[in-house]
Amino acid sequence: MKVCYVVSRFPTVSHTFISREVTALRGLGVEVDVVSVRTPSADEILAPQDKQDAATTFYILPPKASTIIPAHLKAMLRPKAYFSVLRWAVRRTNPGFKNRLWGAFYFAESLVVWSHCSKQGIRHLHAHFANVASDVCDLVTRYANSAGLVDGKKDGWSWSFTMHGPTEFSNVREFRLADKALSARLVICISDFCRSQLMAITPPSTWPKFEVVHCGIPLSKVRSANPAGSFPQAGLRSETRAGPELPSATATSPPARPLRLITVGRLVPEKGHYVVLHALAILRSEGVDARLVLVGDGPERAGIEKEIDAMDLGSSVELLGSVGQDKVPQLVADSDVFVLASFAEGVPVVLMEAMALRVPVVSTIIAGIPELISDGTSGLLVPPGRADLLAEALRRLLGDKSLCDRLVANAEMKVFSEFNSEATARRLSELFASCLYG
């Protein structure tokens, strides 16, 4: 079975889960070809796996005359299909000259992908995210099926996409989300919450094509972050390797060593980094020697640095910037608590990694996160935007080792049973086969 994965920009630091998904599918014998609309910059390719992915990815932009011209000349041999789909590509966009122009650009890009897939013998395309990647997949299949390019039969090509959110749900009209859901043969939703949001904007007749398939992580690879070959002890770990144990709830003195917090994610407003900083300030005002590591970069970096200075947290916060995904698991494994205070999310893979590494997690009760973390069972959840409750949750972990032990044991089991990439790949393979052969 051959499938083409289409991504707007690949590889990037935040899309490691796509690389893992492709690797897992290939491990099952699925031939996966990857097409990226745009070429990533050098600072987005950090890990060795990123470099391998980049070397085997077909890039559309920047445009090359050697690929665009032959593709369009070949497509024009069927002028009726060519010009009808071009008109559709322009007219289906949102009003405005700029949008119409982008529609023409997407059409031009889609024929490059169509030509590439034709040469590879690929007839099913899958897009991650309902962005330009989905637009391109939609246009590829519309042209190919209009031209009757599979044994003279219509509908010989098909496409699907993975619906993540929350970005697309924040502007349903701009992303033409309902239209894409109606056009695709299959829509993979990463959570029940995600599926419900898509159901809200589409007719019931469309709902059977919406399948919930969780993103997953390669558990063996994540576990290798423990250099000793086994997981650290559960709970806020004692420093049997490097220092004394953290105090119990009855202790009145501050910890003998800092409480090590970590959060991983792009520095953007919706990740809630400011809330984490405020929670850290509350803990420190109460005498808890807590330290925070922020992994990631983005447009909010300057604002976060300013807030750190304003709150006099300079000695307690370390901004590492973008870090290769090959190094992130070890940074998480070396921490006491993983914190993610997001205002908007899908189902964060970074939470899965922390849970697999037996690091206690504290996050927010939003979107699909409660489908991964059961509050008080496999982690702690707090309302978004509540620094006081976030600080309280961290205090609970600091003072109750038995709670930590229970949380990390349940969290590990949850990820192993429901969020591993091997199981995800098997289900995706079945669904792609149903599009091709069903």
Order of alpha helices (4+ residues) and beta strands (2+ residues): beta-alpha-beta-alpha-beta-alpha-alpha-alpha-beta-alpha-beta-alpha-beta-alpha-beta-alpha-beta-alpha-beta-alpha-beta-alpha-beta-alpha-beta-alpha-beta-alpha-alpha-alpha
